[in-house]
């Protein structure tokens, strides 16, 4: 059987095709059209695997753009998909911290990979990938460079949680000649603190996994571990967790 | 809709601004309500009231004033309507439930005030709602800090009486509320020029109790599976009951309940019998706030009960009708109103008991505990509510939101994930 899972996030659209147990994956920027991005992801997956479109049994969609995804046979929330994806990647995990482009989530999962409880940030951008993106721009960096740019030894506290105020705050810190590495470490700590507080409120059960695009950033992982006082696992496929979950749910047809 | 332009002009309304509201409301109502399948016939009355929302009932109130009667605007389920009706007055709940009025409120209130207070103040100051312009007197109460301070601002606009609501429920607090009712009686007698007697108060107690009994019947029907009425429709019934004539409100709710009982007998409902059953608990949803119900029900789950002021808190307890003296009736009123459990009281464990009991009575699969943004007391209490319900293995999620559409997609994802969790 051939199935596809597509996770249409606010920044990136991720796809996984599973054909007789073999996985193919791809990622595209979502851009302004989630529909175009998901079409592109499906076309690329078919191209990569050399499988014809007619052989695809089911396509499941997830992520914020799922509502506009008309190729999907079914859409599922990213919360359920992350739980299913992690049950495959890191089956021992009981708590997932997912930080994506526009929201962050904490998901507690049971022994069968089922969602037991979850919490999501409110509508503000604090503690999300967007926060880091805005700050990276202010610092003249690409968001992908943040992880390597931090210098925890020189960490400067960033007190503003709000994206707009934090931006002014770091512009002020730079104007005073503070080292960039210290500011970046402070930003990572700010995200870690915010998300760890949300996780503690929900209740954490170890082991903990960190998923979503922001999980690639080693600095946020470090900050989260510090704030949670517990190790955090990051799978190599962390960015694909939701897409993998969608593909597996499509395979199981649930 | 009939032509109410002259009436609105006479009330001093801002007609230009009001036209904007009149344009958007039918569309919103159509999208949320009229798209529902197999609605009870009994909802026709409520649909009609909405279609003439700023016309038909305001016209009756103005007619009442022309005949020498008085109208009192209220904002809370702790205000005893019985007193007003006993003096031949009309009491009407005024709470604002639309984002449309929020910016008007923000002109004078801090941004971090709850949307219900902002909308209520904005509706008055912007002169875009006839209900807020008709009353001869506003009756406020001391349930939360936001309201207390908002009354001070509104008191510059219209004669105001404030009822002091206790914050605890000891015997002396109930006695204090009894004294507040006596003061309220004196104020209402003065404004209306009518003396309240044991006979008139006894009649008014029966009048309001009958409305409560009718609403209880509608809610009892929601305990059935398949549920014979949507949560959105039941919410609309309660919302309209806040300002409709109480005798007609009871009659219409009883007619609806008759139909719902027939539906139960024939096993017909508006959701499949395996649909998830959801309770919404928390802060009130003033008309036209249907946001959360709409999200839940568009995702295929049924809202079967509201533990809120626009739900069970409004009608669950009846006033004892056996007292024959004014003192006895006032005591009965105080006892009844102090049975209502709001987060403005401490401790408030009885509210948690209510949620647990209702979850059982209405056989709910999950609870969405919600509060309007910046409602400090309900937001704080949500922690205790979640603890208590989790201990009982009752799935619960907390949502804080306002009247705006900006978090609609976010909320939909959260509610959808909650429903997925319940379906496992």
Interface residues (C-beta under 8 A of the other chain):
Chain A: X64 X67 X76 X77 X78 X79 X80 X103 X114 X115 X116 X117 X118 X120 X122 X123
Chain B: X395 X400 X406 X407 X409 X410 X413 X414 X416 X417 X418 X420 X421 X424
